[in-house]
Amino acid sequence: MKLKKFIDELPIMQTIKKQGSYLEMRMEEFRQKLHRDLKPTRLWGYNNQFPGPTIEVNEGEELHIKWENHLPDNHLLPVDKSIHHIANHPEVRTVTHVHGSVTKPENDGYPEAWFSRNFKEVGPEFLHQVYSYPNKQRAATLWYHDHAMGITRLNVYAGLAGMYIIRGKQEKRLNIPKDEYEIPLILMDKTINNDGSLFYPVGPENPPANLPIPSILPAFTGDKILVNGKIWPYLNVEPRKYRFRILNASNTRTYTLSLESGDPMYQIGSDGGLLSKTVVARSITMEPAERIDVIIDFRKYQGKSLILRNDLGSINTPEDETGDIMQFNVRLPLKGKDSTIIPKHLSSIPSLKDKPISAIRNLKLVGASDDFGRPLLLLDNKYWNDPISETPKLGSTEIWSIINVTGFTHPIHLHLVQFQVLDRTPFNLEKFNQDGSIVYTGSAVKPKPNERGWKDTIAAPSAQITRLIATFSPYAGKFVWHCHILEHEDYDMMRPFLIQKRD
């Protein structure tokens, strides 16, 4: 269905700034207009909103959240019950993960800690109804989303996602845009039926006769781009500098962001907060779940419009319109002098490379097939239920070498920790597929300038070894690491890891 672009104003999610330490977040079904010319769409969201409200806290302010499932018993999207032995589970189940949060394992949103409506049924790892978030970590743009085993892709696509911001003293000392000139942007892609309902495939086209229906897909990208819950919106801005916290909350889609004018964006932050210094970039690529913090200067565009573009995976033809994301209209009068700056130096980021290394783990990203012939992506050729093989000691520092022997990039996410990227080294994938040997085809390449801060999600490209270094603290217990393409995470590209207490 063709929809006119840039006719709906960008919504700004309600912000919850907690004065106390307790919050209730209700997961509910409702209808919301995603575009002027669409009927209201049936969605799921937190506190009756899509995306959910922005939760805002200060560094060190502990927050306790009761995530309440008030959703219907039947899913609004097709559920494949052939994976992860979920046929006997309630069809609608949820568990919320605050992505990037440093919290104890029982508060992390473990996939098997799911619960159904009003906690009537719970998963084997469920422990309690109220989650605690210490927020004793660097100020950063985090996000929260559903993480239930086997249906994360469906729950997030239905709308269960929102932004979670930790604020800190360091950014307050910087003279950068703030208040109404700091705006969150949550990017998602969806396909919408003519009646306004969400479209998500029941299975692949021309499925074999023995395939379960519904059946999981290895990937799905929508044909329309949403920002803060509106399809191709516009934002009226003043001719001044603005700060945008941008989240890629899409299931599968990677974006390469650029301004149609070719002017630069100034990246000041990534997953784990402020970079050490500002990176000037004419394009920035974002994998699913990655966050970037950028300043855009509109001063020379007074009276003009400017499109934020996506230069990856789109040819922007009448058939594929995903080359556009949103439009900035620089038409508001300047309220006062813009005295903010684009700082060169932002923060201090100590390197982990000087720490003693307790282990070096070589972990392959591999492709296989299941009994139905469906693609099956695995971490180190292991299934979710295989014995835990990654067992770092509490407080230890390890290097994880992610060896991607599949044909495409995977965004790899580690729970609990923020890591640093060491390098990427290309190897001969054809040779590996012939005899299993790793033959390098070039030297190790340092991470891109905007990857040199703290990260919790990183692109692991095909035919490359991506090396990460992380200190596994401050909590012992069971966490997970996975590909953040949600269709991959659900089947079966997710594994538990266990941080062991020291003797």
N, C-alpha and C positions, 0 to 999 in steps of 0.2 A: 504494500500500500504506500503510495507516494504522499509525503507530508511536506508542507512548506517549512523552510528553515527560518530560524531566527525571528519567530513571531511570539514566542513565549518568553517572559522575563525569567532570568535565573532565580530559582528559589534559594533562600538561605535557611538551612536547617535551624530549628530551635536549638538554642544552647542551654544546657543544664550546667550551671555553676553551683556546685554543692557547698552550702554553708555548713551543713552537718556531715555525718560520715555514712549515712545509710540512704540507699536509693532503690526504688522498685522499677523494674523495666518489664513491661507487659508485651509479649509477642501476640499480635492480634491480626485478624483478617479485616480488610476494609477495601474501599474503592477510591481511587485517586486518578485525576486527569494527568496524563503524561504529555499531552499535546492539545492545543486548542481544538483541533479537528478530530479528536478521538473521543469516543465514549469513555467514561471512567473505567479504569483497569482494575481488576480484582488482584490485590496484592497482599503480601504479608509484610509486617514491619514491627519495629519496636515503638511502643507508645503511640500506635495508630498513625505512624509516619513512615514514608519512604523517601529517601533514606532515613534511618533513625536519627534521633536528636544527637547533637554533638555534645559529648560529655567532656567537661573541662575541669581539670584539677591542677593544683600546684605540686611541685616536687615535694615529696615527703608527706603529703596529705593522704592518709589511708582512706580508702573508700570501700564500703561494703555494698554489694549489689545483689538483690534477689531477682534473678531472671525468671520470669513467670510465663509459662506456656498456656496461652488462652486460645490456641488455634483449633480449627475444626479437626475432626477425626480422620477426614479424608484429604489427601494432598491435592493441591490444585494443578500439579504437574505429574507426568507419568513416572511412576516409581518402579524401577527394576528390582524385583525381589529375589533375583537369582544370584546376587553377589553378597559376600560377607555373611551368609547364613541369616539374612534378615527377614526371611519369609514369615517367621513367627513373631517378629517385633511389631509394635504399633506402627502403622503407616506414617503417622506424623509424630516425629520426635525431634528434640532440639537439645543443643548444649552450646553455650556461647563461649567463644574464645576471644580474649582481648589480645589482638595480634601485636606482638612486640612488648607485652607486659612482662615484667620480672616479678613473678609471683610463685607461690608454692604449687606443687603438682596438683593438689586437690582443688585448686582454684583456676587451673589453666584451661579448662574446657576440653578435657581428654575425650576423644571421640566416642568411647564406650561409657562415658558418664552421662549419657543422654537421659531425657525424661519426657514423658508424654504430658498431655493436658492435665493441669492441676496435680502433677506428680503422681498420677494414678499408677503408671508403670515406669520403672527406671532401669537403666543399663547396669551391667555387672560392675562398673567402676564408679557408679554414683555414690557420693558420700554425704552431701549436704545441699541445702537449697540456696544458701547465701554464700556468695564468693567474696573473697577479700583481696584487695589490690593495694599493696603498700605504697606504690608510686615512688619508691626510693631509688630513682634512676634518673638518667639524663632527661631533660625536657625534650619532647619529641612529638611528632605526629604519629599516633598509633591508630588502630581501628578495631572495631569489634564486629564479629560475624558468627554465623552459625558454623558448627564443626561436627555435626552428628555423623556417626559412622555410616557410610554408604549413600547418604543423601545430602551432603554438603552442597554439591553443585545445584541441586534443586532448591534448597532452602535459601541460599544466597541469591540465586536468580529470581526467586519469588519476592525478595526484598529485604531479607534479614541481614542488614549491614548498616554500620554507622561509624562516625569518626570519634576518636578519643584523643584529646589533646592534653599533654602534660606541659605546664608552663614552668619556666625557671628564671632565676635571677640573671643569668648570662645574657639571654636574649633581651631582657628588659633594659640592660645597660647599652644595648645597641640602638642607635637612632634609625630604626627601620620602620616601615609602615605598620600601623597597628589600628586596633579598634575597627571602625567601619572600613578601613583600608586594608584589612587583613581578611581574606575570604577563602573558605574551604571549597574545594572542587572535587566531587566524587564522580569518577568516570565509570560508566557501565555501558554495555551494548546489549540490546535486546531486539527480538523480532516480535512484532505486534500483529495479531489477526485483525481483519477488517472490523470486527465487532468490539475492538479495544482490548481483547483478552491477550494474555501472554502466550506466545508460541514457544514450545520447546519440543524437539522431535521425540516421537514415541520410540524410534529406533532408526537404524540406517535405511537408506533407500534400497529397494530390492533385496530384502533380507532373505537369507537361506531358510528353508522350511523348518529347520529344527531350532531356530533362534528364539529365545524367550522374548515375548512382547508384553510390556515395554522392555527395551534393552538399552543399556548404557552405551554412549558414544565415546570415542576417544578424544573428541574436541567439539566445541560448538561456539560459533561467533554469530551475534545478531547483526541485522542489517541497518540498525539505527543506533546512534550514539546518544546517550543520556548523560546530562550533567546535573547533579543534585536532584535527580528524579524528573527532569524535563528533557524532551527530545530536541536537540540542537537549539538551545536557548540563546538569549542575548543578555548582556549585562551593560547597563549604562554606567559609565565611569567619568571621573573628572580627569583633566589633563595633568596627571601627577603620577607618582609611583604607587604601586599596589603590591601587596604580598599575597601570594596564593599558595595555600597548602593543598597539594594535589595528590589524590589517591587513585590508583588503578584497582577498582573493585570488580573488574570483569572476570568471568569464569576462565576464559581462554585467551582473549585478545591482548596482544601487546600493542602499545602505542608509541609512535615517535612524534613528539610534539614539536611544533614550530609555529612561528608567527608568519602569516602570509607575506608580510613586508620584508621578511628576511632579517629583521632586527633581532638582536640577541635577547635572551632571557638570562637572568642572573640567579644561578642556583646557590642558595645559602644553606640548604639542609637536605638530608636524606632520611632513610628509615629511622636511624638512631639519633636524630637531632642535628644540630648545627655542624656543618663542615668546618675544617680548620680555616679555610679561606674561600671566598666567593669564586665560583666557576662561571665564566662567561661562555654561553653555549647558544648556537643558532638552532640546535635541535637536541632534544633529550628523549631517550628511549626509556619506556617504563614497562616492565614485566608485570603480570598480575600480582597484586599485593604490595608492590613497591610504592613508596611515597617520595615525593620531592617537594621542596619548599623553594619557591622562586619569587623574585621581584621582577615585575614588568613595568617599564617606564613609558607612560602614555603622553608625555608632555608635548611631543612634536606632532601629535595626531588630533589636535583640537578640531572638533567639527567633522571628524572622519570616523570610519568604521574599520575594524581590524579583526580578521578571523584567526582563531586558534585552530591549527590544522593537525591532522594525523597523516604522516607521510609513510606509514608502514601498513602493508596489507590492503591498500586501497588504491584504485586508479581513478576514483572520483568521477565515474561515468554515470549516466542516468540509471544504470543497473546497480552500481555500487557507489553509494553516496557517503561512505564512511571516512572520506578524506577530510571532512569538516567536523569540528567538535562544538564550537560555540563562537559567538561574535561579541566583540567589545565595541560599544558605541561611545566614542569619546565626546559626549554632548552635554554632560552636566557642567554647570558653572563651577569654577574653582572656588571652594569655600574660604580658603585662606592660603597663605604661602606654604608651599611644600618644602619644609626644612629637613625632611628625612634624607638619608644618604644610602648609598650602596657600599657597605664596608668592604674593605679588602680582606682584613683579618677578622675571623669570627669567633674561634674557640680553640682550645688546646685538646689535641687527641693523642694521647700517649700510644706508642706502637707496642703491639704484643710480641713483636719478633725477638725482643730481648729476654723474654721469659723462658725458663726451662721447658722443653717440650716433652710431655709425658708419653705421647703416642702419635704416630703418623698413620692415618687410616686411608686406604685406597678403596674407594666406593664407586662401583660402576652403576650407571643409569642404563638399563637394558630394556629391550623390547622382546616380547614373547607373544604367544597366542593361548587362549583358553580352550576348553573342550568344544566350544561352539565356533572356534575359528576367529573369535573377536580379538582385536589388539589388546595386549595386556602389558602395561609398563610397570617395571619393578625397580626397586632400589637394591643394588648389589645382588640381584637375582633372587631376592627373598620376598616372601609374602608377609602380609601384616601379622599373621598368626605364627610365623616361624619364631624360634627362640631369639631373645634379644641378643644382638651381637655387638652393639656399640655401648660400652660400659665405662665411661670416663669417671675418674675419681673426683669427688667434690673439691673444687679449687684448682684442678689441674688444667693445663693448657695443652691443646691438641691441634694438629694440622689435619684437616680433612681434604683429601684430594678427590674431587668429584670428576670421575672419568665418564664422559658422555659418549656412549657407543651407539646411541640412536641417531636418527636423521634430522633431529630438530632440537631447538633450545628448550630447556626446562628451567623455570624459576624455582630454585631450591630455598626452602624456608626451614630454619631451626627454631624451635620454641625455646623460651627462657633467655637465650643468650643473644647478645649483639656481637657479631664477629667482624673481622677485618679480612679483606680480600688481598691475598698475596700476589697472585699472578695467574695467567692462563697460558698453557702451552699447547700448540696444535700437534696432532698426530695423524698418521695415515689410517683412516677408518677402513678403507678397502683392505689393507694389509691385516688389520685386526680381525675383520670378518673372515679372512682366509685362514689364519692360523692362530689368532688370539694374542699376537704379539703387539707391543706398543712401540712404534717407530716414529720418532719425532720428525716433524716436517718444518720446524722453525724453532726459534728461541722463545723462552718465556717472555710474555708481554705483561707489563705492569697494568694494574687496573686503570680504567679511565679516571680522569681527575675527580669526577663526581661520584666515583665508587670508593674513594679513599677515606671516607668517614666510617661511622659505625653502621653496619648493615644487619638485617635479619632475613632478607630475601635477596637472592642474587641470580643473575642469568648464568646458566651453565651451558654454553653453546655446544652444538654437535661437533664431534671430532676434536674436542679440546679437553684438557685437564684443568679444572678450575680449583685452585687451592685456597682454602679458608683457614684462618687461625682463630680459635675461640678459647676463652677461659670459662669452664663450666662451673658456675656459681651464681647465686649464693645458696641455692637450695638443692638438696639431694632428692631423688625420687624419679618417677617415670614421666618422661615427656615424649614428644614426637618430632620427627623431621619428615618432610615430604615435599613433593612437587606442588606448587601452588596453581597449576592448571587444575581446576577443581574436578574436571572429569578424570584426570589422572589420579589425583589424590583419592577419589572415591574408589578407584579400582586400577591397581592396587599399589600405587606409588606413594605409600606412606609406611613408616616404620617407627616403632617405639625405640627410645634409647633410655638407658638407666644411668643416672648419676649416683655413684655409690658413695656412701658415707665413708670417711676415713676411719681406720681403726683407732 
